[in-house]
């Protein structure tokens, strides 16, 4: 089907479009959020602080961050203006599961390794669910 997509507006460099029927505003937001992640995937090894938007649209907005080349910096992830907090779990080296509650997630320099992952999903207008996996104990941390 030629030119088939949720709306006329194209998302830059993002060939897969999220289809949302009559809820295309949320689908477009999800596609734009994916574009942010796709554009950032190669810069997480440098000094970079990521500010997520407030989850005001409610449940369902998803972000995934992969550490693609560990460097000399500790990339952090926060929510703009502290408008929401994180809850969930961090699995460290498959031997420990830590509760994740706070406002700042960090890929820790010298400990975080290639492929360490943080998945963040909005579960309300003030909370993001965090599911993180680090190959080394302390590779991903959370703080207030």
C-alpha positions in Angstrom: 0.0 0.0 0.0 1.6 3.2 -1.1 2.1 6.0 1.5 0.4 4.0 4.2 1.0 5.4 7.7 -0.9 6.6 10.8 -0.9 10.3 9.6 0.6 12.3 6.8 3.4 13.6 9.0 6.6 11.5 8.4 8.9 10.8 11.3 12.5 11.6 10.2 14.6 8.5 9.5 12.1 6.1 11.0 10.7 3.7 8.5 8.5 1.8 10.9 5.4 3.8 11.8 3.4 3.1 14.9 -0.2 2.6 13.9 -2.8 3.8 16.4 -6.1 4.0 14.6 -8.0 7.0 16.0 -5.3 7.4 18.7 -2.7 8.5 16.2 -1.5 11.4 18.5 -0.2 8.8 21.0 1.2 6.7 18.1 3.0 9.7 16.7 4.4 10.5 20.1 5.7 6.9 20.5 7.3 7.1 17.0 8.9 10.4 17.8 10.2 8.9 21.1 11.7 6.0 19.2 13.4 8.5 16.8 15.1 10.1 19.9 16.4 6.7 21.0 17.5 5.8 17.5 19.3 9.1 17.1 21.0 8.9 20.5 22.2 5.2 20.3 25.7 6.1 19.2 26.4 9.0 21.6 25.7 7.2 24.9 29.5 6.6 25.2 30.2 10.3 25.6 29.3 12.9 28.3 25.6 12.9 27.7 22.7 13.6 30.0 19.3 12.5 28.7 16.1 14.3 29.9 12.9 12.3 29.3 9.7 14.2 28.8 7.0 14.2 31.5 4.7 11.1 30.9 1.7 13.4 30.8 0.0 11.3 28.0 -0.3 8.4 30.6 0.7 4.8 30.2 2.5 3.3 27.2 5.3 5.6 26.1 8.5 3.4 25.9 12.2 4.2 25.7 15.1 1.8 25.5 18.7 2.7 26.0 21.6 0.4 25.1 25.2 1.2 26.1 26.9 0.8 22.7 30.5 1.8 23.5 31.5 2.2 27.1 33.6 5.3 27.5 35.1 7.6 30.1 31.8 9.3 31.0 28.7 8.2 33.0 25.6 9.0 30.9 22.6 9.8 33.1 18.8 9.6 32.4 16.4 11.9 34.3 12.9 13.4 33.7 12.7 17.1 32.7 12.0 19.2 35.8 11.7 16.1 38.0 8.1 15.8 36.8 8.1 12.0 37.3 10.1 9.3 39.1 11.3 5.8 38.3 10.2 2.6 39.9 11.2 -1.0 39.0 14.2 -3.3 39.1 17.9 -3.4 38.2 19.3 -6.8 37.5 23.1 -6.8 38.2 25.3 -9.6 36.8 22.3 -11.9 36.9 23.0 -12.6 40.6 21.2 -9.7 42.3 18.0 -7.8 41.7 17.8 -4.4 43.2 14.7 -2.2 43.6 14.9 0.9 41.4 13.3 3.9 43.0 14.5 7.4 42.4 15.0 10.2 39.8 18.3 9.6 38.1 19.6 6.5 36.3 23.3 6.2 35.5 25.5 4.0 33.3 28.5 3.9 35.7 31.9 4.6 34.1 34.3 1.7 34.3 31.6 -0.7 35.4 28.9 -0.5 32.8 29.6 -2.7 29.8 28.7 -3.0 26.1 25.0 -4.0 25.9 23.9 -2.9 29.3 20.3 -1.9 28.9 17.7 0.4 30.5 14.0 0.1 29.4 11.7 2.8 30.6 7.9 2.7 30.2 5.4 5.3 31.4 2.8 3.7 33.7 1.0 6.8 34.9 1.3 10.6 34.4 3.9 10.7 37.2 5.7 7.4 37.1 8.0 5.5 34.7 8.6 1.8 35.1 12.3 0.8 34.9 13.7 -2.6 33.8 17.5 -2.5 33.7 20.1 -5.2 33.1 23.8 -4.7 33.8 26.5 -7.3 33.2 28.5 -6.2 36.2 27.3 -5.4 39.7 26.8 -1.6 40.0 26.9 -1.1 36.2 23.6 0.7 36.3 22.6 2.7 39.4 19.6 4.8 40.5 19.7 7.8 42.9 17.3 10.3 44.2 
